[in-house]
């Protein structure tokens, strides 16, 4: 069963540090909950929960923030093969039983969409931040390049052409120069190596739209390809669209995003 914390955590709580102290079945993904109020399930992408969602900690005054640790991100177990959005969807399905709000970032949005499409009535709302859904914008050269760069990194890992690797990492929010990759960044590339490619994903967006799930699609105005994908996704899901520059790919940390998300969650509370 997923981990549920029974006591109120402070905004400075570090879920990635505390979670190993708690017992859990060995094959379950770990979920660390902070705050009180209706549940908001937070699904990270290539970076861990602390990096992705740290700027949202103040929302714990109104909401229960449920930080999912995807497979390969301690203290959750390692994936059996590699990162795989289909496995993510299987892990997320039982976490939707309580009908939470769901907020998903980057690669984590792929498994989220697959899980929600299978049971669209199981979520109160859905917030999607810069998901890699290039198929929504066919024949766009910048979107196609973003997909090629991502595929190269997931296929070749640290052996990707250095210039392409660094270009992709910058688009993905990493701070890198032309020197050796920082240890944490290199570890992230190794963890992503061999993942199921995002271009294979075809989530049933029509089922989510038909169920009239309230949707917010957010981006950081740092790359034209992300903006075009998010524009198309908002149309496909008949969702609201938000642009919050200032934090690159990590849109949750951008000025004004936490307040925008809080407003969206409150208006989607039914």
C-alpha positions in Angstrom: 0.0 0.0 0.0 1.2 3.6 -0.6 2.7 5.4 2.4 0.4 7.8 4.1 1.8 10.1 6.8 -0.5 10.7 9.7 0.9 13.9 10.9 1.2 17.4 9.5 4.6 18.1 7.9 6.2 21.6 7.7 6.9 23.4 4.5 10.6 22.6 4.9 10.0 18.8 5.0 12.1 16.9 2.6 10.1 13.8 1.5 13.0 12.2 -0.3 15.0 12.2 2.9 12.3 11.1 5.4 10.6 8.4 3.4 13.2 5.6 3.9 12.4 5.6 7.7 8.9 4.3 6.8 8.1 0.6 6.1 6.4 -0.4 2.9 6.0 -3.5 0.7 9.2 -3.9 -1.4 7.5 -3.6 -4.8 5.3 -0.6 -4.1 6.1 2.9 -5.3 6.4 5.3 -2.3 4.0 8.2 -1.8 4.8 10.8 0.9 2.0 13.0 2.0 2.3 16.4 3.6 -0.3 18.9 4.6 -4.1 18.6 5.1 -7.2 19.0 2.9 -8.2 17.4 -0.4 -5.4 15.3 -2.0 -3.2 16.6 -4.8 -1.2 13.7 -6.4 2.1 15.1 -7.7 3.8 13.0 -10.4 7.4 14.1 -11.3 9.2 13.5 -14.5 13.0 13.1 -15.0 13.9 15.0 -11.9 12.8 13.8 -8.4 9.9 15.1 -6.3 12.0 17.6 -4.3 13.4 19.4 -7.4 10.1 19.3 -9.3 7.6 20.3 -6.6 9.6 22.0 -3.8 8.2 25.4 -4.7 4.6 24.2 -4.1 5.2 23.4 -0.4 3.1 26.4 0.8 0.0 24.8 -0.8 0.1 22.2 2.1 -1.8 24.7 4.2 -4.8 24.0 2.1 -4.1 20.7 0.3 -2.6 17.3 1.1 0.4 17.1 -1.3 1.0 13.5 -2.2 4.5 13.2 -3.6 4.8 10.1 -5.9 8.3 8.7 -6.2 8.4 7.0 -9.5 10.3 3.7 -9.9 14.1 4.4 -9.9 13.7 7.4 -7.5 14.5 6.3 -3.9 13.0 5.2 -1.7 10.8 3.6 -4.4 12.3 0.4 -5.9 14.2 0.4 -9.2 12.3 -0.4 -12.4 12.5 -4.0 -13.6 13.9 -2.9 -17.0 14.0 0.9 -17.5 11.8 3.9 -17.1 8.4 3.1 -18.6 5.3 5.2 -18.7 3.2 2.1 -19.1 4.5 0.8 -15.8 4.0 4.3 -14.3 0.3 4.1 -15.3 0.0 0.7 -13.5 1.5 2.2 -10.4 -0.7 5.3 -10.5 -4.0 3.5 -11.1 -4.6 2.4 -7.5 -3.6 5.9 -6.3 -6.6 7.3 -8.1 -9.1 5.4 -6.0 -9.7 8.4 -3.7 -10.4 10.7 -6.7 -7.5 13.2 -6.1 -6.5 16.2 -8.1 -3.4 15.1 -10.2 -0.5 17.3 -11.3 2.1 15.8 -13.6 5.3 17.0 -15.1 7.3 16.0 -18.2 7.8 12.2 -18.7 5.6 11.7 -15.6 2.6 13.1 -17.5 2.7 10.2 -20.0 1.9 7.5 -17.4 -0.6 9.9 -15.8 -2.5 10.4 -19.1 -2.6 6.6 -19.7 -3.9 6.0 -16.2 -6.5 8.8 -16.3 -7.8 7.8 -19.7 -8.5 4.3 -18.4 -10.6 5.8 -15.6 -11.3 9.5 -16.3 -13.9 9.7 -13.5 -11.2 8.9 -10.9 -9.7 12.4 -10.9 -11.1 15.7 -9.8 -8.8 17.6 -12.1 -5.7 17.2 -14.2 -2.8 19.6 -14.5 -0.1 18.8 -17.1 3.2 20.6 -17.3 5.3 20.4 -20.5 4.6 16.7 -21.4 6.6 15.2 -24.4 3.7 14.6 -26.7 5.2 15.6 -30.1 2.6 13.7 -32.1 0.2 16.5 -31.3 2.2 18.9 -33.5 3.1 16.9 -36.6 5.5 18.4 -39.2 6.7 21.1 -36.9 10.5 21.2 -37.2 11.2 22.5 -33.7 8.9 19.9 -32.1 10.6 17.2 -34.2 14.0 18.3 -33.1 13.0 18.3 -29.5 11.8 14.7 -29.9 15.0 13.7 -31.8 17.1 15.1 -29.0 15.1 13.3 -26.3 15.1 10.0 -28.1 18.9 10.2 -28.6 19.5 10.8 -24.8 17.1 8.0 -23.8 18.7 5.7 -26.3 22.4 6.4 -25.8 22.6 8.0 -22.4 25.9 9.7 -21.5 27.2 8.5 -24.9 24.9 10.8 -26.7 26.7 13.4 -28.9 27.9 15.9 -26.3 26.5 19.0 -28.0 23.1 17.3 -28.4 23.2 16.0 -24.9 23.8 19.4 -23.4 21.2 21.0 -25.7 18.6 18.6 -24.5 19.6 18.9 -20.8 19.2 22.6 -21.0 15.7 22.2 -22.5 15.0 19.8 -19.6 16.0 22.3 -17.0 19.5 21.2 -16.1 22.3 23.7 -15.5 25.2 22.5 -17.6 28.2 24.0 -19.4 30.6 22.5 -21.9 32.6 20.8 -19.2 32.0 17.4 -17.5 28.4 16.9 -16.4 27.7 17.5 -12.7 27.4 14.3 -10.9 23.7 14.7 -10.2 22.9 15.5 -13.8 25.0 12.5 -15.1 23.1 10.2 -12.7 19.8 11.5 -14.1 21.0 10.7 -17.6 22.0 7.2 -16.6 18.6 6.7 -14.9 16.8 7.8 -18.1 18.9 5.6 -20.4 16.8 2.9 -21.9 13.4 4.4 -21.1 10.4 3.7 -23.2 10.4 6.5 -25.8 7.7 9.2 -25.4 7.0 9.1 -29.1 5.4 5.7 -28.7 2.7 7.1 -26.4 -0.7 7.7 -27.7 -2.9 8.3 -24.6 -6.6 8.4 -25.3 -7.1 12.2 -24.9 -10.6 11.9 -26.4 -11.7 9.8 -23.4 -10.5 12.4 -20.9 -12.1 15.3 -22.9 -15.4 13.3 -23.2 -15.5 12.8 -19.4 -15.2 16.6 -19.0 -12.2 16.4 -16.7 -11.1 19.9 -15.7 -7.7 20.4 -17.3 -4.9 22.9 -16.9 -1.9 22.8 -19.3 1.1 24.8 -18.2 4.4 25.7 -19.8 7.4 28.0 -19.0 7.8 30.0 -22.3 11.5 28.8 -22.6 11.2 26.7 -25.8 8.9 27.1 -28.7 8.5 23.3 -29.1 7.1 23.0 -25.5 4.7 25.9 -26.1 3.3 24.4 -29.3 2.8 21.0 -27.7 1.0 22.6 -24.8 -1.1 24.7 -27.0 -2.2 21.7 -28.9 -2.8 19.6 -25.8 -5.0 22.3 -24.2 -7.1 22.3 -27.4 -7.3 18.5 -27.5 -8.5 18.3 -23.9 -10.6 21.5 -23.9 -8.5 22.7 -21.1 -7.3 25.9 -19.6 -3.8 27.2 -20.7 -1.2 28.9 -18.5 2.2 30.2 -19.3 4.6 31.0 -16.4 8.2 32.0 -17.4 11.1 32.2 -15.1 12.0 28.7 -14.2 12.5 27.0 -17.5 11.2 23.4 -17.7 10.5 23.4 -13.9 7.4 25.4 -14.3 6.1 24.6 -10.8 8.9 26.9 -9.5 8.0 29.8 -11.8 6.6 33.1 -10.3 2.8 32.9 -10.0 2.4 29.2 -10.8 1.6 28.1 -7.3 -1.1 30.7 -7.0 -2.5 29.8 -10.4 -2.6 26.1 -9.5 -4.3 26.8 -6.2 -7.0 28.8 -8.0 -7.5 26.0 -10.5 -7.7 23.3 -7.9 -10.3 25.3 -5.9 -12.5 25.9 -8.9 -12.3 22.2 -9.8 -13.2 21.0 -6.4 -16.4 19.2 -7.2 
